[in-house]
Amino acid sequence: MSKITVYNQKGKQVEKLDLDPVVFDGEVNTSVLYQSVQMYRSGARKGLATTKTRGEVSGGGRKPWRQKGTGRARVGSIRSPLWRKGGTIFGPLKRDFSFKIPKKIKLLALKSSLNAKLEEENLIVVDELKIEVPKTKEAVNILSGLKLNGKKILLMTERIDKNLDLSFRNIAAFNISRAGDVNAYDVLKARKLIITVKALEILVNRIKKEISLKK
């Protein structure tokens, strides 16, 4: 059973925490990570690019000139894709790029992303985070104590605290998420992952409850 150091918000070590071997088994499944990232990125695509076919552009009610005898190539409509202002052949149309993957695969990807952060030593566990008065300066002091200034950070908590949210919202490349809502893509996007002890417990129970990890 592996252990991880728990820090307080001033960056001092307070204890060693045993990690659940069912979730933190060191396995990083790149296949399910790829599927999960593709799903979340595809779901974020707008798919608004569109063009008009020859049936949608204006004009073209009659032939521009008669079929034969003019010495010019025959033309059936001014909406032909060969003509200026004509329709577009095989152009992009509005579409939905999103797709779904099984819930079990999503949670297995989340498990793999956590193992990847642990392997990279980019998973930081804190006992708790509290800010009495919402101030950005307080948030900066916390990051300085944990030596995380200038990093792309995801803070995972058991619930969204209003004072924490107000304090960290002005810091670039910093995001807060509930342990019950986070996904593999959120974890992988962050350079560093900060998680409270309670949030880690919620996250581990969530994964163990929803996915069978028996081999």
Buried (B, 14 or more C-beta within 10 A) or exposed (E): EEEBEBBBBEBEEBEEBEBBEEBBBEEBBEEBBEBBBBBBEEEEEEEEEEEBBBEEBEEBEEEBEEEEEEEEEEBEBBBBEEBEEBBBEEEEEEEEEEEEBEEEBBBBBBBBBBBBBBEEEBBBBBBEBEBEEBBEEBBBBBBEBBEBEEBEBBBBBBEEBEBBBBBBEEBEEBBBBBBEEBBBBBBBBBBBBBBBBBBBBBBBBBBBEEBEEEE
